[in-house]
Amino acid sequence: MTYRLTAEQEMFRKLAHDIAERHVAPRAAEIDRSGEFPWDIVGVYREQGLFALPVPEEYGGAGADPLSFCLVVEELARVDATCALILAVQQLGLMPILLAGSEEQKRRYLPRLAAGEWLAAFGLTEPEAGSDAGSLRTRATRAGGGYRLDGSKRFITNGGVAHVYSIFASTDPAKGSKGISAFVVEADTPGFTVGRQEEKLGIRGSPTAELLFDGCAVPEANRLGAEGEGFGIALATLDRTRLGIAAQAVGIAQGAFDYALNYARERRQFGRPIAEFEGIQFMLADMATCIEAARQLTYRAAALLGEQGGARRLPPEVNRLSAMAKCFASDTAMAVTTDAVQVLGGYGYIRDHPVERMMRDAKITQIYEGTNQIQRLVIARSYLG
Ligand SMILES: Cc1cc2nc3c(=O)[nH]c(=O)nc-3n(C[C@H](O)[C@H](O)[C@H](O)COP(=O)(O)OP(=O)(O)OC[C@H]3O[C@@H](n4cnc5c(N)ncnc54)[C@H](O)[C@@H]3O)c2cc1C
């Protein structure tokens, strides 16, 4: 069930599979129950070099191609979406630095992020600016040779555990989205605090927090790219990281399918395993078919992305395919996990089995890094112009 993987891709997939089975799977239920960020898993990723994957070798990374990265996220998500997200968000938070950072900025941040010594976060969303992120209100005004940031961000993954935040703020509100600039804000910057932590339906071990900026003094050296380039940097980042969410969704769906399949073989009703009932077989067949379609779409998009090198702007067909992959894979994850609960009947609804957690975790993949409505807009506009 693989997309003609190279030896290196297969090696990364196997490494992640082993880490998932040995370290992540035994912790998944407890991470969900406690809602605590799994620093022990961060330690495992550090030791095994997983944080290095999306970083080029010249900055201390492994320089893995996008498909390898997706394979790793998929394998981890198969057993736990929260732990897979740790890796996906590291890529999301560091991508603006990779795409738009100066050599000096890259040398300061990327090696530590590749080692996992520092964790990253990406702060775009605000209370009044979600899907319409270009209307954000956080202000960056010139002050004392640098900038002063005032405003707030909402729903920021890794808020409170990250050391480095890629933050988007307006340097020129009159220019709308063209007045947005990107900054790296370090966690201990005066005037920066982490506000409320959200209570969530799923991915409960992943912190989602409000970020508050009150006269936060950011040196000019921490601006990524030129003033006004921020929104383009944010979109270029999401165009590259969205496939990590597609891979997360494929992994969640696969984990739920595997569990439901085994259960259907063993659970007996009316004197036989429920897997012998056509009603269950058809459900399993549809689940497996959608997962395979989502996987192939994700791998194809990742392979195509890998052919683009480090270019900031991607060809429209690459963005379209990754929007399709994110949209289809996350809709698949939601449908498959819901069906997995159904295959288990009442047992699917209780916490002794992981499928209810997978169903709760699947939902977020339809929402973050651009809702599926926004993905559908991107896809439609790519045809309609
Ligand atoms: C757990 C979690 C983690 C997150 N992590 C991060 C993060 O790390 N960094 C970050 O910056 N953000 C993060 N987000 C924010 C996330 O990306 C936004 O929630 C998402 O983009 C949607 O914005 P919104 O919630 O304001 O919804 P809204 O934009 O208010 O949308 C509400 C509904 O309207 C629909 N809608 C909006 N506009 C249109 C349109 N033009 N056409 C059709 N339908 C439309 C949406 O699809 C949705 O169904 C996270 C969110 C959550 C819940």
The ligand as a Gaussian input file, in Angstrom:
#p B3LYP/6-31G(d) Opt

LIG

0 1
 C       -7.193000      23.208000      17.966000
 C       -6.851000      24.332000      17.049000
 C       -5.540000      24.595000      16.736000
 C       -5.210000      25.677000      15.916000
 N       -3.895000      25.991000      15.692000
 C       -3.589000      27.161000      15.056000
 C       -2.232000      27.622000      14.982000
 O       -1.309000      26.954000      15.443000
 N       -1.981000      28.813000      14.400000
 C       -2.980000      29.596000      13.874000
 O       -2.688000      30.689000      13.369000
 N       -4.278000      29.181000      13.909000
 C       -4.594000      27.998000      14.506000
 N       -5.903000      27.584000      14.584000
 C       -6.943000      28.415000      14.018000
 C       -7.612000      27.802000      12.805000
 O       -6.748000      27.800000      11.704000
 C       -8.917000      28.570000      12.572000
 O       -9.801000      28.164000      13.607000
 C       -9.510000      28.327000      11.229000
 O       -8.722000      28.894000      10.219000
 C      -10.931000      28.894000      11.096000
 O      -11.037000      30.177000      11.609000
 P      -12.215000      30.501000      12.650000
 O      -12.138000      29.473000      13.728000
 O      -12.128000      31.913000      13.037000
 O      -13.551000      30.222000      11.847000
 P      -14.301000      31.247000      10.865000
 O      -13.347000      31.798000       9.879000
 O      -15.115000      32.166000      11.678000
 O      -15.272000      30.240000      10.099000
 C      -16.521000      29.793000      10.628000
 C      -17.173000      28.944000       9.543000
 O      -17.409000      29.750000       8.373000
 C      -16.801000      29.124000       7.258000
 N      -16.333000      30.140000       6.332000
 C      -15.566000      31.234000       6.602000
 N      -15.324000      31.924000       5.501000
 C      -15.940000      31.272000       4.482000
 C      -16.064000      31.487000       3.083000
 N      -15.461000      32.521000       2.478000
 N      -16.791000      30.598000       2.348000
 C      -17.374000      29.541000       2.950000
 N      -17.297000      29.279000       4.266000
 C      -16.584000      30.135000       5.018000
 C      -15.674000      28.286000       7.820000
 O      -15.278000      27.246000       6.933000
 C      -16.302000      27.758000       9.101000
 O      -17.091000      26.645000       8.813000
 C       -6.246000      26.475000      15.364000
 C       -7.578000      26.182000      15.668000
 C       -7.889000      25.146000      16.509000
 C       -9.335000      24.902000      16.861000

